[in-house]
Amino acid sequence: MISKLYSNHKDTVVDYFWRALQMFGKEGITFFIFIIAAKFLSPYDFGNYNYIMAMVFFLIMFGDFGISTATSKFVAEYDETDKEKLKTVLFNSSLIIAVLSLLIIVFVLLFGHLYIKQDYLYTLYLLPLIFLAPMTSLYDGIYRGLKKFKQLTLISVCVGLPFLPIIILLILKFGLLGALLAQDLFYLVLLIALGLFYTEWHFKLSKSVISKISKYSFIIGVTSLGYFFFTRVNTIILGQFGYITQIGYYEIINKIFAILLIPFGLLSQVIAPRVTRLFARGEKKELADQYKKLILFVGIVSGILALLVFFLFPPIVKIFLPAYYNPEMLKMLDLLLIILVTQSCSNIASVGFSTASGHAKLNMYFLIVFGILNVGLTILFIKLFGFWGVIYSTVIIKASSDLSFMYIYYFYVRHKE
């Protein structure tokens, strides 16, 4: 039975394996920087590090604005229908990112000191990321769209592993500044490596490619903006209200959850090209059946994972990050565990199915509405309950959004049959 199941899903299993290694090669490095920073920086500096990173990634979001995700979709589509147009995708997508990144960098240089204030200097050190991060995501999207998961993995791991000692040295020698510079250096080396091993592209301007990618990426970009308001804006709000040290506690749990969600995100990315092809061929009944099975499977697996986290997280924090082991941290974990399950399932629904099947607008509408609700509810709750208001609003908004999105997307697919 197991051999038959493997045979039926061999391509998915193999792609998932290589994508998993790749993600842990890339995301593992950023997580390593995070943990080393938590270990060697003071709780206040660590909170400030996360506050600065949240602001910079807000800017990075506008440098990409959905280009990398849209590129992955069109790469998979052109790989099936138009090989020549496929070769023009990299240059034209890069051109869009370069223009957006330049505008954002100029804006920060001219007006950043008015909004970022005391952390403006640190933000300047991270300006290269506004271009580097979207470009690495763009290459990632191209490799994924072409299903070159193995090659992507080998590049990421070979870049990531030798980089680990450099990260430690930078943080130990320069503290908070070293943690920020480590991000710049890692993304630069990774971008160079990804560029060297992808040569099947033309230096050719294509208005049709730019138009298609721009239109679809705009939808995804607005969705990403809603997602930011739905998630990371809470860190910025905490910083604005002066809860810098508490940001460290909040971000440790968020980062652990992000790592635990990687397998589900990987599954979404691996199945996405197949979902695109199913929808393109009009096989909507098969699409709906696979959706239902995967959501059920992920719900069961993530529920078991949440139980393991409940029992294992406290002793792990006590051993490795004793400065953060306290009742406040443990209470936060208990309250947030529910969204570990709902986010695991909604990740499959939104990235693996909705975006891949060309229904990114549905994601956009949900995240805009719930993102705005999150900002309003978080500010209201933080005034009423202090720091805990962020936790309460996070659980309420995320759980209700995830559950309703999963149901509505399934209803939409069945209705369109």
C-alpha positions as CSV (number, residue, x, y, z in Angstrom):
1,M,0.0,0.0,0.0
2,I,2.8,2.4,0.9
3,S,4.7,1.6,-2.3
4,K,1.6,2.2,-4.3
5,L,0.9,5.5,-2.6
6,Y,4.5,6.5,-3.2
7,S,4.3,5.5,-6.9
8,N,1.1,7.6,-7.4
9,H,2.7,10.7,-5.8
10,K,6.4,10.1,-6.7
11,D,6.9,13.4,-8.4
12,T,5.4,15.4,-5.5
13,V,7.4,13.4,-2.9
14,V,10.7,14.0,-4.7
15,D,10.0,17.7,-5.4
16,Y,9.0,18.1,-1.8
17,F,12.2,16.5,-0.5
18,W,14.4,18.8,-2.6
19,R,12.4,21.9,-1.8
20,A,12.5,21.1,1.9
21,L,16.3,20.9,1.8
22,Q,16.4,24.1,-0.1
23,M,14.2,26.0,2.3
24,F,16.1,24.8,5.3
25,G,19.3,25.9,3.5
26,K,17.9,29.4,2.9
27,E,15.4,30.0,5.7
28,G,17.7,28.0,8.1
29,I,20.3,30.7,7.7
30,T,18.0,33.5,8.6
31,F,16.7,31.5,11.5
32,F,20.3,30.9,12.6
33,I,20.9,34.6,12.5
34,F,17.8,35.1,14.6
35,I,18.8,32.5,17.3
36,I,22.4,33.7,17.5
37,A,21.1,37.3,17.9
38,A,18.6,36.2,20.6
39,K,21.5,34.3,22.4
40,F,24.1,37.0,22.4
41,L,22.2,40.3,22.2
42,S,20.5,41.8,25.3
43,P,16.7,41.3,25.3
44,Y,16.3,45.0,24.5
45,D,18.7,44.9,21.5
46,F,17.1,41.7,20.3
47,G,13.7,43.4,20.4
48,N,15.1,46.3,18.5
49,Y,16.7,44.0,15.9
50,N,13.2,42.5,15.2
51,Y,11.6,46.0,15.2
52,I,14.1,47.2,12.5
53,M,13.8,44.0,10.5
54,A,10.0,44.4,10.5
55,M,10.3,47.9,9.1
56,V,12.8,47.0,6.5
57,F,10.8,44.0,5.3
58,F,7.8,46.3,5.0
59,L,9.9,48.3,2.5
60,I,11.1,45.1,0.8
61,M,7.5,44.1,0.2
62,F,7.1,47.1,-2.1
63,G,10.3,46.2,-3.9
64,D,8.9,42.8,-4.8
65,F,5.1,43.5,-4.7
66,G,4.2,40.1,-5.8
67,I,6.6,39.9,-8.8
68,S,8.4,36.7,-7.6
69,T,5.1,34.8,-7.0
70,A,3.6,36.0,-10.2
71,T,6.7,35.0,-12.1
72,S,6.5,31.5,-10.7
73,K,3.0,31.1,-12.1
74,F,3.9,32.5,-15.5
75,V,7.1,30.4,-15.7
76,A,5.1,27.2,-15.1
77,E,2.5,28.4,-17.7
78,Y,5.0,29.4,-20.4
79,D,7.0,26.2,-19.8
80,E,3.9,24.5,-21.0
81,T,2.8,26.8,-23.8
82,D,5.6,29.2,-25.0
83,K,9.3,28.4,-24.6
84,E,10.5,31.5,-26.2
85,K,8.4,33.8,-24.0
86,L,9.7,31.8,-21.0
87,K,13.2,33.0,-21.8
88,T,12.2,36.7,-21.5
89,V,10.7,36.4,-18.0
90,L,13.8,36.9,-15.9
91,F,15.0,40.1,-17.6
92,N,11.6,41.8,-17.6
93,S,10.7,40.8,-14.0
94,S,14.1,42.0,-12.9
95,L,13.5,45.3,-14.6
96,I,10.3,45.8,-12.7
97,I,12.0,45.0,-9.4
98,A,14.9,47.3,-10.1
99,V,12.6,50.2,-10.8
100,L,10.5,49.6,-7.7
101,S,13.6,49.1,-5.5
102,L,15.3,52.3,-6.7
103,L,12.2,54.3,-6.0
104,I,11.9,52.9,-2.4
105,I,15.6,53.5,-1.7
106,V,15.4,57.1,-2.9
107,F,12.3,57.6,-0.8
108,V,14.1,56.2,2.4
109,L,17.1,58.4,1.8
110,L,15.0,61.5,1.4
111,F,12.3,61.0,4.0
112,G,13.3,58.0,6.1
113,H,14.6,60.1,9.0
114,L,11.2,61.7,9.4
115,Y,9.5,58.3,10.1
116,I,12.1,55.9,11.3
117,K,13.9,58.5,13.6
118,Q,16.3,56.8,16.1
119,D,16.7,53.6,14.0
120,Y,17.3,55.5,10.8
121,L,21.1,54.8,10.7
122,Y,20.5,51.0,11.2
123,T,17.9,51.1,8.4
124,L,20.5,52.5,6.0
125,Y,22.7,49.5,6.5
126,L,19.9,47.3,5.3
127,L,19.0,49.3,2.2
128,P,20.7,46.7,-0.1
129,L,18.2,44.2,1.0
130,I,15.4,46.2,-0.6
131,F,16.8,45.0,-4.0
132,L,18.6,41.8,-3.0
133,A,15.7,40.1,-1.2
134,P,13.2,40.5,-4.0
135,M,15.7,39.4,-6.6
136,T,16.5,36.2,-4.7
137,S,12.8,35.6,-4.4
138,L,12.5,36.1,-8.2
139,Y,15.1,33.5,-9.0
140,D,13.4,31.2,-6.4
141,G,10.1,31.6,-8.2
142,I,11.7,30.8,-11.6
143,Y,13.4,27.7,-10.3
144,R,10.2,26.6,-8.7
145,G,8.1,27.3,-11.8
146,L,10.5,25.1,-13.8
147,K,10.4,22.5,-11.1
148,K,14.2,22.7,-10.7
149,F,13.9,21.9,-7.0
150,K,17.1,19.8,-6.8
151,Q,19.3,22.5,-8.4
152,L,17.8,25.2,-6.2
153,T,18.5,23.1,-3.2
154,L,22.1,22.4,-4.0
155,I,22.8,26.1,-4.6
156,S,21.1,27.2,-1.4
157,V,22.8,24.6,0.8
158,C,26.2,25.2,-0.7
159,V,25.9,28.9,-0.1
160,G,24.3,28.6,3.4
161,L,26.5,26.1,5.2
162,P,29.9,27.9,4.7
163,F,28.2,31.2,5.8
164,L,27.4,30.0,9.3
165,P,30.8,30.9,10.9
166,I,30.7,34.3,9.3
167,I,27.4,35.0,11.0
168,I,28.6,34.1,14.4
169,L,31.7,36.3,14.0
170,L,29.7,39.3,12.8
171,I,27.3,39.2,15.7
172,L,29.9,38.5,18.3
173,K,32.1,41.4,17.1
174,F,29.5,44.0,16.1
175,G,26.4,43.0,18.0
176,L,23.2,44.4,16.6
177,L,25.0,45.9,13.6
178,G,26.6,42.6,12.9
179,A,23.2,40.8,12.8
180,L,22.0,43.3,10.3
181,L,25.1,43.1,8.1
182,A,24.8,39.3,8.1
183,Q,21.5,39.6,6.3
184,D,23.0,41.8,3.6
185,L,25.9,39.5,3.0
186,F,23.9,36.3,2.9
187,Y,21.4,37.6,0.3
188,L,24.2,39.0,-1.9
189,V,26.1,35.7,-2.0
190,L,22.9,33.8,-2.6
191,L,21.8,36.1,-5.4
192,I,25.1,35.7,-7.2
193,A,25.0,31.9,-6.9
194,L,21.4,31.7,-8.2
195,G,22.3,34.0,-11.2
196,L,25.3,31.9,-12.2
197,F,23.4,28.7,-12.5
198,Y,20.4,30.0,-14.5
199,T,21.5,31.0,-18.0
200,E,18.4,30.2,-20.2
201,W,17.2,33.8,-20.5
202,H,17.2,36.6,-23.1
203,F,18.1,40.2,-22.7
204,K,14.9,41.2,-24.5
205,L,12.3,43.7,-23.5
206,S,8.8,42.3,-23.8
207,K,5.8,44.6,-23.1
208,S,3.4,41.7,-23.1
209,V,5.4,39.9,-20.4
210,I,5.8,43.0,-18.3
211,S,2.1,43.7,-18.6
212,K,0.9,40.2,-17.6
213,I,3.4,39.9,-14.7
214,S,2.6,43.5,-13.5
215,K,-1.1,43.0,-13.5
216,Y,-1.1,39.7,-11.7
217,S,1.7,40.8,-9.3
218,F,-0.3,43.9,-8.4
219,I,-3.0,41.7,-7.1
220,I,-0.5,39.6,-5.2
221,G,1.3,42.7,-4.0
222,V,-1.8,44.2,-2.5
223,T,-2.4,40.8,-1.0
224,S,1.1,40.9,0.5
225,L,0.4,44.4,1.9
226,G,-2.8,43.0,3.5
227,Y,-0.8,40.1,4.8
228,F,1.8,42.4,6.4
229,F,-1.0,44.3,8.1
230,F,-2.4,40.9,9.1
231,T,0.9,39.7,10.6
232,R,4.2,41.7,11.0
233,V,2.6,45.1,11.5
234,N,2.0,44.0,15.1
235,T,5.7,44.1,15.7
236,I,5.9,47.7,14.4
237,I,2.8,48.6,16.6
238,L,4.5,47.2,19.6
239,G,7.6,49.2,18.9
240,Q,5.6,52.4,18.4
241,F,4.0,51.8,21.9
242,G,7.4,51.2,23.5
243,Y,7.2,47.4,24.0
244,I,10.7,46.8,22.6
245,T,11.7,44.0,25.0
246,Q,8.3,42.2,24.6
247,I,8.9,42.2,20.8
248,G,11.6,39.7,21.5
249,Y,9.3,37.3,23.2
250,Y,6.6,37.7,20.6
251,E,9.0,37.2,17.7
252,I,10.6,34.1,19.2
253,I,7.2,32.4,19.1
254,N,6.5,33.8,15.7
255,K,9.8,32.5,14.3
256,I,9.3,29.1,15.8
257,F,5.9,28.9,14.2
258,A,7.4,30.1,10.9
259,I,9.9,27.3,11.0
260,L,7.2,24.8,11.8
261,L,5.0,26.1,9.0
262,I,7.8,25.6,6.4
263,P,6.8,22.0,5.6
264,F,3.3,23.1,4.8
265,G,4.6,26.1,2.8
266,L,6.9,23.7,0.9
267,L,4.0,21.4,0.1
268,S,2.0,24.5,-1.2
269,Q,4.9,25.5,-3.5
270,V,5.5,21.9,-4.7
271,I,1.8,21.3,-5.6
272,A,1.3,24.8,-7.0
273,P,2.6,24.1,-10.6
274,R,0.4,21.0,-10.7
275,V,-2.6,23.0,-9.6
276,T,-1.9,25.6,-12.3
277,R,-1.8,22.9,-14.9
278,L,-5.0,21.2,-13.6
279,F,-6.9,24.5,-13.7
280,A,-5.5,25.3,-17.2
281,R,-6.8,21.9,-18.4
282,G,-10.2,22.6,-16.9
283,E,-10.0,19.6,-14.5
284,K,-11.9,21.4,-11.7
285,K,-13.5,18.4,-10.1
286,E,-10.0,16.8,-9.6
287,L,-8.8,20.2,-8.3
288,A,-11.6,20.3,-5.7
289,D,-11.1,16.7,-4.6
290,Q,-7.3,17.2,-4.1
291,Y,-8.0,20.4,-2.1
292,K,-10.4,18.7,0.3
293,K,-8.0,15.8,0.9
294,L,-5.0,18.0,1.5
295,I,-6.7,20.3,3.9
296,L,-7.9,17.4,6.0
297,F,-4.4,15.8,5.9
298,V,-2.7,19.1,6.9
299,G,-5.3,19.7,9.6
300,I,-4.5,16.4,11.3
301,V,-0.8,16.7,11.0
302,S,-0.7,20.3,12.2
303,G,-2.9,19.4,15.2
304,I,-0.4,16.7,16.3
305,L,2.4,19.2,15.7
306,A,0.7,21.8,18.0
307,L,0.5,19.2,20.8
308,L,4.2,18.4,20.5
309,V,5.0,22.2,20.6
310,F,2.9,22.5,23.8
311,F,5.0,20.0,25.6
312,L,8.5,20.5,24.1
313,F,8.7,24.3,23.6
314,P,9.1,25.2,27.3
315,P,12.0,22.9,28.1
316,I,13.8,23.9,24.9
317,V,13.5,27.6,25.6
318,K,14.7,27.0,29.2
319,I,17.8,25.2,28.0
320,F,18.8,27.3,25.0
321,L,17.3,30.8,25.7
322,P,17.0,31.0,29.5
323,A,16.7,34.8,29.5
324,Y,13.3,34.4,27.8
325,Y,11.9,31.5,29.9
326,N,9.2,33.0,32.0
327,P,5.4,32.7,32.6
328,E,4.7,35.6,30.1
329,M,6.4,33.6,27.3
330,L,4.6,30.4,28.2
331,K,1.1,32.1,28.4
332,M,1.8,33.6,24.9
333,L,2.5,30.2,23.5
334,D,-0.6,28.6,24.9
335,L,-2.8,31.4,23.4
336,L,-1.1,31.4,20.0
337,L,-1.0,27.6,19.4
338,I,-4.5,27.6,17.8
339,I,-3.3,29.7,14.9
340,L,-0.5,27.2,14.2
341,V,-3.1,24.8,13.0
342,T,-5.3,27.2,11.1
343,Q,-2.3,28.8,9.4
344,S,-1.0,25.5,8.3
345,C,-4.2,24.7,6.5
346,S,-4.8,28.2,5.1
347,N,-1.2,28.2,3.7
348,I,-2.2,25.2,1.5
349,A,-5.5,26.9,0.5
350,S,-4.0,30.3,-0.4
351,V,-0.6,29.5,-1.9
352,G,-1.0,26.0,-3.1
353,F,-4.4,26.4,-4.6
354,S,-5.9,29.9,-4.8
355,T,-2.9,31.7,-6.1
356,A,-1.8,28.8,-8.3
357,S,-5.2,28.5,-9.9
358,G,-5.3,32.2,-10.7
359,H,-7.6,33.3,-7.9
360,A,-5.2,35.6,-6.1
361,K,-7.9,38.2,-5.9
362,L,-9.7,36.1,-3.3
363,N,-6.5,36.1,-1.2
364,M,-6.2,39.9,-1.7
365,Y,-9.8,40.6,-0.6
366,F,-9.4,38.5,2.5
367,L,-6.1,39.9,3.6
368,I,-7.0,43.5,3.0
369,V,-10.2,43.2,5.0
370,F,-8.7,41.2,7.8
371,G,-5.4,43.2,7.7
372,I,-7.3,46.4,8.3
373,L,-9.3,44.8,11.0
374,N,-6.1,43.5,12.6
375,V,-4.5,47.0,12.7
376,G,-7.7,48.6,14.2
377,L,-8.3,45.8,16.7
378,T,-4.6,45.6,17.8
379,I,-4.4,49.3,18.5
380,L,-7.7,49.2,20.4
381,F,-6.7,46.1,22.4
382,I,-3.2,47.4,23.2
383,K,-4.8,50.5,24.7
384,L,-7.2,48.3,26.7
385,F,-4.9,45.4,27.7
386,G,-1.4,46.6,27.1
387,F,1.0,44.1,25.5
388,W,-1.5,41.3,25.7
389,G,-3.9,43.1,23.5
390,V,-1.6,42.2,20.5
391,I,-1.9,38.5,21.4
392,Y,-5.7,38.6,21.8
393,S,-6.2,40.4,18.5
394,T,-3.8,38.0,16.7
395,V,-5.7,34.9,17.8
396,I,-9.1,36.4,17.0
397,I,-8.2,37.8,13.6
398,K,-6.0,35.0,12.3
399,A,-8.2,32.1,13.3
400,S,-11.4,33.6,11.9
401,S,-9.7,34.7,8.7
402,D,-8.1,31.3,8.1
403,L,-11.2,29.2,8.6
404,S,-13.5,31.4,6.6
405,F,-11.0,31.6,3.7
406,M,-10.6,27.8,3.5
407,Y,-14.4,27.3,3.3
408,I,-15.1,30.1,0.8
409,Y,-12.3,28.9,-1.6
410,Y,-13.7,25.4,-1.6
411,F,-17.2,26.7,-2.2
412,Y,-16.0,28.9,-5.0
413,V,-14.2,26.0,-6.8
414,R,-17.2,23.7,-6.5
415,H,-19.6,26.5,-7.7
416,K,-17.4,27.1,-10.8
417,E,-17.6,23.5,-11.9
